[in-house]
């Protein structure tokens, strides 16, 4: 993701969107089983696994899901996840590049300040969150359905969207939006950190950020993701709990908004309650980030080579 000296062209926007969507889908498919476990930990706490030690909770949970629900259970929510990630990363990477271009000035020497990078990442994150929140609600419901008695399972992503809209209205589709928007702090940390690590590795390797190897991109993406995830994880617990309970008239209401959810989680479980599933989350998000960012960079370079900017031909 190198800053262009001009505003992104239509070709550049399409390359960003295509590379972002493809990278997101590849990553989501790879880590879906861990995502299912993480969501269930966040919403329902740690499962009973017949005396298994904590260190084996993840493997035990995978075995339990595979035994009770089969392989299909390990990939619950994958369809809405893919449907959400297609626009999610397509919109995010495109908006991020657009905002970077708007904040760039000729005096920046092709590098944005940390503050400008944070603004670009946050603005892109807000736009993406608002667009995709209904699909993340459906993903959470799919991954936790069957764990609540008396709730009719959703049949498909489209039927779930229709049913939530009918039973709960727009409020149901945007359950957890406030903590999701709070999660913008995640990308506000992750992307500037990612860019700075890339700049450092490029200087050390006497190259440019756009020419870094896949290994260097993987290193930059993993370090930035671990830092951002650890610092901002509590909002994910709150978001998942609010999305899972929804706003249906016949559903159990455990939390009356964000503040009530934070208070009840803290009273019941203390600080550790806000880090339920954090280890699983890191095991999921770190390789997901590596796959997403590395795939994005490599696919983006391929698309740029396949469809080079017109100005390159003009300078020959």
Secondary structure, DSSP 8 states (H G I E B T S, - for coil): ----SS---HHHHHHHHHHHHHHHHHHHHHHHHHHHHHHHHHHH-S---TT--GGGHHHHHHHHHHHHHHHHHHTTTHHHHHHHHHHHHHHHHHHHHHHHHHH--GGGTT---HHHHHHHHHHHHHHHHHHHHHHHHHHHHHHHTTSSTT-----SHHHHHHHHHHHHHHHHHTTTHHHHHHTHHHHHHHHHHHHHHHHHHHHHTTS-GGG--HHHHHHHHHHHHHHHHHHHTHHHHHHHHHHHH---TTS----SSHHHHHHHHHHHHGGGGGGTTHHHHHHHHHHHHHHHHHHHHHHHHHHHHHT--HHHHHT-
